[in-house]
Amino acid sequence: MKILVAEDSEISRRLMEFLFRDMGYEYLIVSNGQEAVDEFRSKDFDWVILDINMPVMGGYEAALEIRSIKMDIRILFISGDTIGEQKLKTPGISNGHYLTKPFTREDLENIFKGI
């Protein structure tokens, strides 16, 4: 599985890198939503993980751009609060998944497996 991650926190990026390497997934980690959109245009991914609040372009804006390229891409939004869950009802963003930080490896595996 190939995963694109957009996360502005260095600590969170390192954690994701550790988790995905340990899980055996191929991944690319970028630091904002615009970089995610740019990478998505040129590479094939199975999942996109977007932090909601990032500089340059946030997760929701990046999701709209990414879905305009490939509507059925699986997207996981991550955030430090639960308020963002309500936004998943927005057209173009719906059908996304949501995890509140901190999350566990098991949380990620459950979402990837569709549980």
Jmol script that loads the backbone (N, CA, C; Angstrom):
load data "model"
ATOM      1  N   MET A   1       0.846  -1.178   0.000  1.00  0.00           N
ATOM      2  CA  MET A   1       0.000   0.000   0.000  1.00  0.00           C
ATOM      3  C   MET A   1       0.890   1.239   0.000  1.00  0.00           C
ATOM      4  N   LYS A   2       0.510   2.229  -0.807  1.00  0.00           N
ATOM      5  CA  LYS A   2       1.270   3.482  -0.894  1.00  0.00           C
ATOM      6  C   LYS A   2       0.457   4.606  -0.268  1.00  0.00           C
ATOM      7  N   ILE A   3       1.084   5.309   0.663  1.00  0.00           N
ATOM      8  CA  ILE A   3       0.394   6.325   1.453  1.00  0.00           C
ATOM      9  C   ILE A   3       1.094   7.666   1.303  1.00  0.00           C
ATOM     10  N   LEU A   4       0.309   8.710   1.073  1.00  0.00           N
ATOM     11  CA  LEU A   4       0.801  10.077   1.053  1.00  0.00           C
ATOM     12  C   LEU A   4       0.329  10.748   2.333  1.00  0.00           C
ATOM     13  N   VAL A   5       1.243  11.341   3.075  1.00  0.00           N
ATOM     14  CA  VAL A   5       0.918  12.006   4.340  1.00  0.00           C
ATOM     15  C   VAL A   5       1.306  13.478   4.246  1.00  0.00           C
ATOM     16  N   ALA A   6       0.393  14.369   4.637  1.00  0.00           N
ATOM     17  CA  ALA A   6       0.690  15.789   4.761  1.00  0.00           C
ATOM     18  C   ALA A   6       0.514  16.163   6.231  1.00  0.00           C
ATOM     19  N   GLU A   7       1.600  16.537   6.863  1.00  0.00           N
ATOM     20  CA  GLU A   7       1.623  16.847   8.300  1.00  0.00           C
ATOM     21  C   GLU A   7       2.670  17.922   8.536  1.00  0.00           C
ATOM     22  N   ASP A   8       2.283  19.016   9.198  1.00  0.00           N
ATOM     23  CA  ASP A   8       3.237  20.104   9.415  1.00  0.00           C
ATOM     24  C   ASP A   8       4.086  19.938  10.667  1.00  0.00           C
ATOM     25  N   SER A   9       3.695  19.098  11.592  1.00  0.00           N
ATOM     26  CA  SER A   9       4.448  18.897  12.834  1.00  0.00           C
ATOM     27  C   SER A   9       5.585  17.901  12.615  1.00  0.00           C
ATOM     28  N   GLU A  10       6.794  18.323  12.906  1.00  0.00           N
ATOM     29  CA  GLU A  10       7.963  17.450  12.764  1.00  0.00           C
ATOM     30  C   GLU A  10       7.825  16.198  13.630  1.00  0.00           C
ATOM     31  N   ILE A  11       7.340  16.350  14.839  1.00  0.00           N
ATOM     32  CA  ILE A  11       7.175  15.210  15.742  1.00  0.00           C
ATOM     33  C   ILE A  11       6.166  14.214  15.155  1.00  0.00           C
ATOM     34  N   SER A  12       5.043  14.714  14.652  1.00  0.00           N
ATOM     35  CA  SER A  12       4.032  13.838  14.053  1.00  0.00           C
ATOM     36  C   SER A  12       4.558  13.164  12.791  1.00  0.00           C
ATOM     37  N   ARG A  13       5.351  13.894  11.990  1.00  0.00           N
ATOM     38  CA  ARG A  13       5.938  13.289  10.787  1.00  0.00           C
ATOM     39  C   ARG A  13       6.860  12.134  11.165  1.00  0.00           C
ATOM     40  N   ARG A  14       7.663  12.310  12.197  1.00  0.00           N
ATOM     41  CA  ARG A  14       8.562  11.238  12.634  1.00  0.00           C
ATOM     42  C   ARG A  14       7.781  10.034  13.153  1.00  0.00           C
ATOM     43  N   LEU A  15       6.715  10.289  13.888  1.00  0.00           N
ATOM     44  CA  LEU A  15       5.876   9.203  14.384  1.00  0.00           C
ATOM     45  C   LEU A  15       5.262   8.418  13.226  1.00  0.00           C
ATOM     46  N   MET A  16       4.723   9.134  12.234  1.00  0.00           N
ATOM     47  CA  MET A  16       4.135   8.479  11.069  1.00  0.00           C
ATOM     48  C   MET A  16       5.188   7.654  10.328  1.00  0.00           C
ATOM     49  N   GLU A  17       6.350   8.214  10.169  1.00  0.00           N
ATOM     50  CA  GLU A  17       7.432   7.497   9.495  1.00  0.00           C
ATOM     51  C   GLU A  17       7.753   6.194  10.225  1.00  0.00           C
ATOM     52  N   PHE A  18       7.835   6.262  11.531  1.00  0.00           N
ATOM     53  CA  PHE A  18       8.095   5.069  12.335  1.00  0.00           C
ATOM     54  C   PHE A  18       6.977   4.038  12.166  1.00  0.00           C
ATOM     55  N   LEU A  19       5.731   4.491  12.275  1.00  0.00           N
ATOM     56  CA  LEU A  19       4.584   3.580  12.164  1.00  0.00           C
ATOM     57  C   LEU A  19       4.530   2.896  10.800  1.00  0.00           C
ATOM     58  N   PHE A  20       4.658   3.680   9.740  1.00  0.00           N
ATOM     59  CA  PHE A  20       4.523   3.104   8.401  1.00  0.00           C
ATOM     60  C   PHE A  20       5.697   2.202   8.038  1.00  0.00           C
ATOM     61  N   ARG A  21       6.872   2.553   8.481  1.00  0.00           N
ATOM     62  CA  ARG A  21       8.031   1.680   8.238  1.00  0.00           C
ATOM     63  C   ARG A  21       7.821   0.359   8.974  1.00  0.00           C
ATOM     64  N   ASP A  22       7.343   0.448  10.219  1.00  0.00           N
ATOM     65  CA  ASP A  22       7.093  -0.748  11.024  1.00  0.00           C
ATOM     66  C   ASP A  22       5.969  -1.606  10.424  1.00  0.00           C
ATOM     67  N   MET A  23       4.969  -0.956   9.826  1.00  0.00           N
ATOM     68  CA  MET A  23       3.838  -1.668   9.238  1.00  0.00           C
ATOM     69  C   MET A  23       4.163  -2.201   7.839  1.00  0.00           C
ATOM     70  N   GLY A  24       5.272  -1.778   7.280  1.00  0.00           N
ATOM     71  CA  GLY A  24       5.687  -2.263   5.971  1.00  0.00           C
ATOM     72  C   GLY A  24       5.054  -1.549   4.793  1.00  0.00           C
ATOM     73  N   TYR A  25       4.509  -0.345   4.999  1.00  0.00           N
ATOM     74  CA  TYR A  25       3.865   0.406   3.928  1.00  0.00           C
ATOM     75  C   TYR A  25       4.875   1.316   3.234  1.00  0.00           C
ATOM     76  N   GLU A  26       4.636   1.562   1.966  1.00  0.00           N
ATOM     77  CA  GLU A  26       5.399   2.557   1.221  1.00  0.00           C
ATOM     78  C   GLU A  26       4.731   3.905   1.489  1.00  0.00           C
ATOM     79  N   TYR A  27       5.513   4.925   1.761  1.00  0.00           N
ATOM     80  CA  TYR A  27       4.919   6.205   2.139  1.00  0.00           C
ATOM     81  C   TYR A  27       5.774   7.369   1.666  1.00  0.00           C
ATOM     82  N   LEU A  28       5.132   8.522   1.561  1.00  0.00           N
ATOM     83  CA  LEU A  28       5.791   9.789   1.287  1.00  0.00           C
ATOM     84  C   LEU A  28       5.179  10.794   2.241  1.00  0.00           C
ATOM     85  N   ILE A  29       6.018  11.535   2.957  1.00  0.00           N
ATOM     86  CA  ILE A  29       5.530  12.514   3.921  1.00  0.00           C
ATOM     87  C   ILE A  29       5.953  13.909   3.474  1.00  0.00           C
ATOM     88  N   VAL A  30       4.975  14.809   3.406  1.00  0.00           N
ATOM     89  CA  VAL A  30       5.208  16.208   3.053  1.00  0.00           C
ATOM     90  C   VAL A  30       4.702  17.091   4.196  1.00  0.00           C
ATOM     91  N   SER A  31       5.014  18.392   4.128  1.00  0.00           N
ATOM     92  CA  SER A  31       4.731  19.251   5.284  1.00  0.00           C
ATOM     93  C   SER A  31       3.524  20.175   5.139  1.00  0.00           C
ATOM     94  N   ASN A  32       2.824  20.139   4.006  1.00  0.00           N
ATOM     95  CA  ASN A  32       1.596  20.940   3.904  1.00  0.00           C
ATOM     96  C   ASN A  32       0.716  20.413   2.782  1.00  0.00           C
ATOM     97  N   GLY A  33      -0.496  20.924   2.712  1.00  0.00           N
ATOM     98  CA  GLY A  33      -1.467  20.445   1.750  1.00  0.00           C
ATOM     99  C   GLY A  33      -1.093  20.716   0.300  1.00  0.00           C
ATOM    100  N   GLN A  34      -0.458  21.843   0.034  1.00  0.00           N
ATOM    101  CA  GLN A  34      -0.064  22.142  -1.347  1.00  0.00           C
ATOM    102  C   GLN A  34       0.962  21.131  -1.844  1.00  0.00           C
ATOM    103  N   GLU A  35       1.912  20.775  -0.993  1.00  0.00           N
ATOM    104  CA  GLU A  35       2.889  19.759  -1.376  1.00  0.00           C
ATOM    105  C   GLU A  35       2.194  18.416  -1.625  1.00  0.00           C
ATOM    106  N   ALA A  36       1.176  18.109  -0.834  1.00  0.00           N
ATOM    107  CA  ALA A  36       0.423  16.864  -1.026  1.00  0.00           C
ATOM    108  C   ALA A  36      -0.269  16.858  -2.388  1.00  0.00           C
ATOM    109  N   VAL A  37      -0.917  17.953  -2.737  1.00  0.00           N
ATOM    110  CA  VAL A  37      -1.589  18.046  -4.029  1.00  0.00           C
ATOM    111  C   VAL A  37      -0.579  17.887  -5.159  1.00  0.00           C
ATOM    112  N   ASP A  38       0.562  18.561  -5.041  1.00  0.00           N
ATOM    113  CA  ASP A  38       1.592  18.475  -6.077  1.00  0.00           C
ATOM    114  C   ASP A  38       2.099  17.045  -6.237  1.00  0.00           C
ATOM    115  N   GLU A  39       2.343  16.351  -5.141  1.00  0.00           N
ATOM    116  CA  GLU A  39       2.815  14.962  -5.202  1.00  0.00           C
ATOM    117  C   GLU A  39       1.737  14.043  -5.746  1.00  0.00           C
ATOM    118  N   PHE A  40       0.486  14.300  -5.372  1.00  0.00           N
ATOM    119  CA  PHE A  40      -0.621  13.460  -5.820  1.00  0.00           C
ATOM    120  C   PHE A  40      -0.793  13.544  -7.335  1.00  0.00           C
ATOM    121  N   ARG A  41      -0.534  14.698  -7.896  1.00  0.00           N
ATOM    122  CA  ARG A  41      -0.659  14.875  -9.346  1.00  0.00           C
ATOM    123  C   ARG A  41       0.339  14.009 -10.119  1.00  0.00           C
ATOM    124  N   SER A  42       1.479  13.712  -9.508  1.00  0.00           N
ATOM    125  CA  SER A  42       2.538  13.022 -10.244  1.00  0.00           C
ATOM    126  C   SER A  42       2.777  11.572  -9.832  1.00  0.00           C
ATOM    127  N   LYS A  43       2.131  11.119  -8.770  1.00  0.00           N
ATOM    128  CA  LYS A  43       2.358   9.755  -8.285  1.00  0.00           C
ATOM    129  C   LYS A  43       1.033   9.084  -7.952  1.00  0.00           C
ATOM    130  N   ASP A  44       1.066   7.769  -7.847  1.00  0.00           N
ATOM    131  CA  ASP A  44      -0.127   6.991  -7.534  1.00  0.00           C
ATOM    132  C   ASP A  44      -0.097   6.586  -6.058  1.00  0.00           C
ATOM    133  N   PHE A  45      -1.179   6.862  -5.341  1.00  0.00           N
ATOM    134  CA  PHE A  45      -1.285   6.517  -3.923  1.00  0.00           C
ATOM    135  C   PHE A  45      -2.598   5.785  -3.672  1.00  0.00           C
ATOM    136  N   ASP A  46      -2.589   4.933  -2.641  1.00  0.00           N
ATOM    137  CA  ASP A  46      -3.797   4.222  -2.227  1.00  0.00           C
ATOM    138  C   ASP A  46      -4.569   4.981  -1.153  1.00  0.00           C
ATOM    139  N   TRP A  47      -3.830   5.712  -0.323  1.00  0.00           N
ATOM    140  CA  TRP A  47      -4.410   6.495   0.771  1.00  0.00           C
ATOM    141  C   TRP A  47      -3.720   7.849   0.828  1.00  0.00           C
ATOM    142  N   VAL A  48      -4.476   8.861   1.265  1.00  0.00           N
ATOM    143  CA  VAL A  48      -3.913  10.173   1.572  1.00  0.00           C
ATOM    144  C   VAL A  48      -4.311  10.497   3.003  1.00  0.00           C
ATOM    145  N   ILE A  49      -3.325  10.862   3.804  1.00  0.00           N
ATOM    146  CA  ILE A  49      -3.568  11.270   5.188  1.00  0.00           C
ATOM    147  C   ILE A  49      -3.250  12.753   5.287  1.00  0.00           C
ATOM    148  N   LEU A  50      -4.228  13.531   5.726  1.00  0.00           N
ATOM    149  CA  LEU A  50      -4.095  14.986   5.760  1.00  0.00           C
ATOM    150  C   LEU A  50      -4.370  15.531   7.157  1.00  0.00           C
ATOM    151  N   ASP A  51      -3.391  16.244   7.698  1.00  0.00           N
ATOM    152  CA  ASP A  51      -3.645  17.012   8.910  1.00  0.00           C
ATOM    153  C   ASP A  51      -4.601  18.132   8.507  1.00  0.00           C
ATOM    154  N   ILE A  52      -5.514  18.460   9.356  1.00  0.00           N
ATOM    155  CA  ILE A  52      -6.509  19.468   9.008  1.00  0.00           C
ATOM    156  C   ILE A  52      -5.915  20.874   9.003  1.00  0.00           C
ATOM    157  N   ASN A  53      -5.139  21.206  10.024  1.00  0.00           N
ATOM    158  CA  ASN A  53      -4.606  22.555  10.160  1.00  0.00           C
ATOM    159  C   ASN A  53      -3.121  22.584   9.812  1.00  0.00           C
ATOM    160  N   MET A  54      -2.831  23.089   8.604  1.00  0.00           N
ATOM    161  CA  MET A  54      -1.444  23.214   8.145  1.00  0.00           C
ATOM    162  C   MET A  54      -1.267  24.567   7.480  1.00  0.00           C
ATOM    163  N   PRO A  55      -0.033  25.062   7.461  1.00  0.00           N
ATOM    164  CA  PRO A  55       0.231  26.304   6.727  1.00  0.00           C
ATOM    165  C   PRO A  55       0.167  26.058   5.220  1.00  0.00           C
ATOM    166  N   VAL A  56       0.097  27.106   4.463  1.00  0.00           N
ATOM    167  CA  VAL A  56       0.056  27.126   3.001  1.00  0.00           C
ATOM    168  C   VAL A  56      -1.298  26.619   2.500  1.00  0.00           C
ATOM    169  N   MET A  57      -1.637  25.346   2.783  1.00  0.00           N
ATOM    170  CA  MET A  57      -2.941  24.787   2.422  1.00  0.00           C
ATOM    171  C   MET A  57      -3.304  23.732   3.457  1.00  0.00           C
ATOM    172  N   GLY A  58      -4.468  23.876   4.048  1.00  0.00           N
ATOM    173  CA  GLY A  58      -4.925  22.931   5.064  1.00  0.00           C
ATOM    174  C   GLY A  58      -5.458  21.643   4.448  1.00  0.00           C
ATOM    175  N   GLY A  59      -5.791  20.698   5.302  1.00  0.00           N
ATOM    176  CA  GLY A  59      -6.233  19.389   4.867  1.00  0.00           C
ATOM    177  C   GLY A  59      -7.524  19.378   4.075  1.00  0.00           C
ATOM    178  N   TYR A  60      -8.507  20.172   4.481  1.00  0.00           N
ATOM    179  CA  TYR A  60      -9.783  20.171   3.767  1.00  0.00           C
ATOM    180  C   TYR A  60      -9.621  20.741   2.354  1.00  0.00           C
ATOM    181  N   GLU A  61      -8.860  21.818   2.251  1.00  0.00           N
ATOM    182  CA  GLU A  61      -8.629  22.418   0.935  1.00  0.00           C
ATOM    183  C   GLU A  61      -7.857  21.447   0.034  1.00  0.00           C
ATOM    184  N   ALA A  62      -6.860  20.791   0.615  1.00  0.00           N
ATOM    185  CA  ALA A  62      -6.079  19.810  -0.152  1.00  0.00           C
ATOM    186  C   ALA A  62      -6.968  18.649  -0.590  1.00  0.00           C
ATOM    187  N   ALA A  63      -7.876  18.209   0.279  1.00  0.00           N
ATOM    188  CA  ALA A  63      -8.779  17.107  -0.065  1.00  0.00           C
ATOM    189  C   ALA A  63      -9.650  17.455  -1.263  1.00  0.00           C
ATOM    190  N   LEU A  64     -10.151  18.679  -1.298  1.00  0.00           N
ATOM    191  CA  LEU A  64     -10.977  19.099  -2.434  1.00  0.00           C
ATOM    192  C   LEU A  64     -10.173  19.063  -3.732  1.00  0.00           C
ATOM    193  N   GLU A  65      -8.934  19.537  -3.681  1.00  0.00           N
ATOM    194  CA  GLU A  65      -8.064  19.509  -4.866  1.00  0.00           C
ATOM    195  C   GLU A  65      -7.757  18.071  -5.287  1.00  0.00           C
ATOM    196  N   ILE A  66      -7.425  17.246  -4.308  1.00  0.00           N
ATOM    197  CA  ILE A  66      -7.075  15.852  -4.589  1.00  0.00           C
ATOM    198  C   ILE A  66      -8.280  15.097  -5.143  1.00  0.00           C
ATOM    199  N   ARG A  67      -9.446  15.324  -4.580  1.00  0.00           N
ATOM    200  CA  ARG A  67     -10.654  14.656  -5.086  1.00  0.00           C
ATOM    201  C   ARG A  67     -11.029  15.154  -6.480  1.00  0.00           C
ATOM    202  N   SER A  68     -10.613  16.349  -6.853  1.00  0.00           N
ATOM    203  CA  SER A  68     -10.878  16.811  -8.217  1.00  0.00           C
ATOM    204  C   SER A  68      -9.996  16.056  -9.221  1.00  0.00           C
ATOM    205  N   ILE A  69      -8.906  15.480  -8.736  1.00  0.00           N
ATOM    206  CA  ILE A  69      -8.011  14.679  -9.572  1.00  0.00           C
ATOM    207  C   ILE A  69      -8.474  13.228  -9.606  1.00  0.00           C
ATOM    208  N   LYS A  70      -8.823  12.697  -8.446  1.00  0.00           N
ATOM    209  CA  LYS A  70      -9.262  11.300  -8.341  1.00  0.00           C
ATOM    210  C   LYS A  70     -10.336  11.222  -7.252  1.00  0.00           C
ATOM    211  N   MET A  71     -11.575  11.130  -7.664  1.00  0.00           N
ATOM    212  CA  MET A  71     -12.704  11.211  -6.750  1.00  0.00           C
ATOM    213  C   MET A  71     -12.732  10.086  -5.721  1.00  0.00           C
ATOM    214  N   ASP A  72     -12.301   8.880  -6.097  1.00  0.00           N
ATOM    215  CA  ASP A  72     -12.462   7.744  -5.192  1.00  0.00           C
ATOM    216  C   ASP A  72     -11.233   7.455  -4.318  1.00  0.00           C
ATOM    217  N   ILE A  73     -10.311   8.401  -4.217  1.00  0.00           N
ATOM    218  CA  ILE A  73      -9.142   8.198  -3.357  1.00  0.00           C
ATOM    219  C   ILE A  73      -9.583   8.148  -1.891  1.00  0.00           C
ATOM    220  N   ARG A  74      -8.988   7.253  -1.147  1.00  0.00           N
ATOM    221  CA  ARG A  74      -9.305   7.140   0.282  1.00  0.00           C
ATOM    222  C   ARG A  74      -8.506   8.182   1.051  1.00  0.00           C
ATOM    223  N   ILE A  75      -9.218   8.964   1.859  1.00  0.00           N
ATOM    224  CA  ILE A  75      -8.594  10.054   2.615  1.00  0.00           C
ATOM    225  C   ILE A  75      -8.875   9.865   4.102  1.00  0.00           C
ATOM    226  N   LEU A  76      -7.829  10.063   4.879  1.00  0.00           N
ATOM    227  CA  LEU A  76      -7.919  10.056   6.338  1.00  0.00           C
ATOM    228  C   LEU A  76      -7.508  11.433   6.824  1.00  0.00           C
ATOM    229  N   PHE A  77      -8.404  12.102   7.546  1.00  0.00           N
ATOM    230  CA  PHE A  77      -8.092  13.391   8.151  1.00  0.00           C
ATOM    231  C   PHE A  77      -7.634  13.157   9.578  1.00  0.00           C
ATOM    232  N   ILE A  78      -6.607  13.891   9.998  1.00  0.00           N
ATOM    233  CA  ILE A  78      -6.137  13.799  11.374  1.00  0.00           C
ATOM    234  C   ILE A  78      -6.101  15.193  11.977  1.00  0.00           C
ATOM    235  N   SER A  79      -6.381  15.258  13.276  1.00  0.00           N
ATOM    236  CA  SER A  79      -6.398  16.547  13.956  1.00  0.00           C
ATOM    237  C   SER A  79      -6.283  16.347  15.453  1.00  0.00           C
ATOM    238  N   GLY A  80      -5.930  17.420  16.135  1.00  0.00           N
ATOM    239  CA  GLY A  80      -5.848  17.390  17.583  1.00  0.00           C
ATOM    240  C   GLY A  80      -7.184  17.614  18.260  1.00  0.00           C
ATOM    241  N   ASP A  81      -8.259  17.848  17.497  1.00  0.00           N
ATOM    242  CA  ASP A  81      -9.579  18.044  18.100  1.00  0.00           C
ATOM    243  C   ASP A  81     -10.636  17.247  17.343  1.00  0.00           C
ATOM    244  N   THR A  82     -11.799  17.110  17.940  1.00  0.00           N
ATOM    245  CA  THR A  82     -12.873  16.335  17.323  1.00  0.00           C
ATOM    246  C   THR A  82     -13.844  17.202  16.529  1.00  0.00           C
ATOM    247  N   ILE A  83     -13.685  18.499  16.585  1.00  0.00           N
ATOM    248  CA  ILE A  83     -14.606  19.396  15.881  1.00  0.00           C
ATOM    249  C   ILE A  83     -14.570  19.143  14.380  1.00  0.00           C
ATOM    250  N   GLY A  84     -13.412  18.790  13.851  1.00  0.00           N
ATOM    251  CA  GLY A  84     -13.262  18.569  12.421  1.00  0.00           C
ATOM    252  C   GLY A  84     -14.125  17.463  11.866  1.00  0.00           C
ATOM    253  N   GLU A  85     -14.563  16.545  12.708  1.00  0.00           N
ATOM    254  CA  GLU A  85     -15.411  15.448  12.243  1.00  0.00           C
ATOM    255  C   GLU A  85     -16.676  15.956  11.570  1.00  0.00           C
ATOM    256  N   GLN A  86     -17.202  17.054  12.038  1.00  0.00           N
ATOM    257  CA  GLN A  86     -18.430  17.613  11.469  1.00  0.00           C
ATOM    258  C   GLN A  86     -18.234  18.030  10.015  1.00  0.00           C
ATOM    259  N   LYS A  87     -17.032  18.456   9.674  1.00  0.00           N
ATOM    260  CA  LYS A  87     -16.741  18.937   8.322  1.00  0.00           C
ATOM    261  C   LYS A  87     -16.797  17.804   7.290  1.00  0.00           C
ATOM    262  N   LEU A  88     -16.715  16.561   7.729  1.00  0.00           N
ATOM    263  CA  LEU A  88     -16.719  15.431   6.802  1.00  0.00           C
ATOM    264  C   LEU A  88     -18.024  15.322   6.019  1.00  0.00           C
ATOM    265  N   LYS A  89     -19.017  16.086   6.404  1.00  0.00           N
ATOM    266  CA  LYS A  89     -20.294  16.077   5.691  1.00  0.00           C
ATOM    267  C   LYS A  89     -20.273  17.036   4.501  1.00  0.00           C
ATOM    268  N   THR A  90     -19.200  17.800   4.340  1.00  0.00           N
ATOM    269  CA  THR A  90     -19.078  18.767   3.255  1.00  0.00           C
ATOM    270  C   THR A  90     -18.912  18.046   1.915  1.00  0.00           C
ATOM    271  N   PRO A  91     -19.654  18.447   0.881  1.00  0.00           N
ATOM    272  CA  PRO A  91     -19.476  17.822  -0.435  1.00  0.00           C
ATOM    273  C   PRO A  91     -18.014  17.894  -0.876  1.00  0.00           C
ATOM    274  N   GLY A  92     -17.529  16.817  -1.437  1.00  0.00           N
ATOM    275  CA  GLY A  92     -16.136  16.744  -1.866  1.00  0.00           C
ATOM    276  C   GLY A  92     -15.219  16.231  -0.782  1.00  0.00           C
ATOM    277  N   ILE A  93     -15.631  16.378   0.457  1.00  0.00           N
ATOM    278  CA  ILE A  93     -14.839  15.896   1.586  1.00  0.00           C
ATOM    279  C   ILE A  93     -15.486  14.642   2.167  1.00  0.00           C
ATOM    280  N   SER A  94     -16.788  14.494   1.965  1.00  0.00           N
ATOM    281  CA  SER A  94     -17.488  13.344   2.536  1.00  0.00           C
ATOM    282  C   SER A  94     -16.837  12.036   2.106  1.00  0.00           C
ATOM    283  N   ASN A  95     -17.127  10.996   2.812  1.00  0.00           N
ATOM    284  CA  ASN A  95     -16.531   9.678   2.618  1.00  0.00           C
ATOM    285  C   ASN A  95     -15.089   9.624   3.091  1.00  0.00           C
ATOM    286  N   GLY A  96     -14.651  10.623   3.821  1.00  0.00           N
ATOM    287  CA  GLY A  96     -13.326  10.586   4.427  1.00  0.00           C
ATOM    288  C   GLY A  96     -13.412   9.945   5.803  1.00  0.00           C
ATOM    289  N   HIS A  97     -12.285   9.582   6.314  1.00  0.00           N
ATOM    290  CA  HIS A  97     -12.188   9.038   7.661  1.00  0.00           C
ATOM    291  C   HIS A  97     -11.523  10.091   8.537  1.00  0.00           C
ATOM    292  N   TYR A  98     -11.665   9.943   9.856  1.00  0.00           N
ATOM    293  CA  TYR A  98     -11.159  10.960  10.773  1.00  0.00           C
ATOM    294  C   TYR A  98     -10.571  10.297  12.007  1.00  0.00           C
ATOM    295  N   LEU A  99      -9.369  10.726  12.386  1.00  0.00           N
ATOM    296  CA  LEU A  99      -8.748  10.282  13.635  1.00  0.00           C
ATOM    297  C   LEU A  99      -8.290  11.498  14.420  1.00  0.00           C
ATOM    298  N   THR A 100      -8.517  11.451  15.721  1.00  0.00           N
ATOM    299  CA  THR A 100      -8.033  12.503  16.608  1.00  0.00           C
ATOM    300  C   THR A 100      -6.676  12.087  17.168  1.00  0.00           C
ATOM    301  N   LYS A 101      -5.741  13.024  17.156  1.00  0.00           N
ATOM    302  CA  LYS A 101      -4.419  12.770  17.732  1.00  0.00           C
ATOM    303  C   LYS A 101      -4.533  12.787  19.249  1.00  0.00           C
ATOM    304  N   PRO A 102      -3.807  12.009  19.970  1.00  0.00           N
ATOM    305  CA  PRO A 102      -2.903  10.972  19.473  1.00  0.00           C
ATOM    306  C   PRO A 102      -3.699   9.723  19.111  1.00  0.00           C
ATOM    307  N   PHE A 103      -3.229   8.993  18.125  1.00  0.00           N
ATOM    308  CA  PHE A 103      -3.862   7.741  17.735  1.00  0.00           C
ATOM    309  C   PHE A 103      -2.816   6.637  17.763  1.00  0.00           C
ATOM    310  N   THR A 104      -3.277   5.419  17.669  1.00  0.00           N
ATOM    311  CA  THR A 104      -2.381   4.270  17.783  1.00  0.00           C
ATOM    312  C   THR A 104      -2.216   3.575  16.434  1.00  0.00           C
ATOM    313  N   ARG A 105      -1.269   2.695  16.396  1.00  0.00           N
ATOM    314  CA  ARG A 105      -1.070   1.859  15.213  1.00  0.00           C
ATOM    315  C   ARG A 105      -2.344   1.064  14.927  1.00  0.00           C
ATOM    316  N   GLU A 106      -2.967   0.560  15.966  1.00  0.00           N
ATOM    317  CA  GLU A 106      -4.206  -0.210  15.809  1.00  0.00           C
ATOM    318  C   GLU A 106      -5.312   0.641  15.191  1.00  0.00           C
ATOM    319  N   ASP A 107      -5.397   1.919  15.592  1.00  0.00           N
ATOM    320  CA  ASP A 107      -6.384   2.820  14.996  1.00  0.00           C
ATOM    321  C   ASP A 107      -6.175   2.924  13.486  1.00  0.00           C
ATOM    322  N   LEU A 108      -4.923   3.108  13.082  1.00  0.00           N
ATOM    323  CA  LEU A 108      -4.604   3.203  11.652  1.00  0.00           C
ATOM    324  C   LEU A 108      -4.930   1.899  10.930  1.00  0.00           C
ATOM    325  N   GLU A 109      -4.507   0.790  11.495  1.00  0.00           N
ATOM    326  CA  GLU A 109      -4.750  -0.504  10.856  1.00  0.00           C
ATOM    327  C   GLU A 109      -6.243  -0.761  10.682  1.00  0.00           C
ATOM    328  N   ASN A 110      -7.042  -0.401  11.672  1.00  0.00           N
ATOM    329  CA  ASN A 110      -8.487  -0.590  11.574  1.00  0.00           C
ATOM    330  C   ASN A 110      -9.090   0.227  10.434  1.00  0.00           C
ATOM    331  N   ILE A 111      -8.630   1.435  10.268  1.00  0.00           N
ATOM    332  CA  ILE A 111      -9.139   2.272   9.163  1.00  0.00           C
ATOM    333  C   ILE A 111      -8.684   1.713   7.825  1.00  0.00           C
ATOM    334  N   PHE A 112      -7.429   1.333   7.714  1.00  0.00           N
ATOM    335  CA  PHE A 112      -6.915   0.791   6.451  1.00  0.00           C
ATOM    336  C   PHE A 112      -7.623  -0.504   6.069  1.00  0.00           C
ATOM    337  N   LYS A 113      -8.007  -1.300   7.058  1.00  0.00           N
ATOM    338  CA  LYS A 113      -8.687  -2.569   6.782  1.00  0.00           C
ATOM    339  C   LYS A 113     -10.191  -2.387   6.619  1.00  0.00           C
ATOM    340  N   GLY A 114     -10.686  -1.175   6.893  1.00  0.00           N
ATOM    341  CA  GLY A 114     -12.107  -0.921   6.727  1.00  0.00           C
ATOM    342  C   GLY A 114     -12.971  -1.406   7.859  1.00  0.00           C
ATOM    343  N   ILE A 115     -12.380  -1.529   9.046  1.00  0.00           N
ATOM    344  CA  ILE A 115     -13.140  -2.014  10.198  1.00  0.00           C
ATOM    345  C   ILE A 115     -13.819  -0.850  10.897  1.00  0.00           C
TER     346      ILE A 115
END
end "model"
wireframe off; spacefill off
backbone 0.3
color backbone group
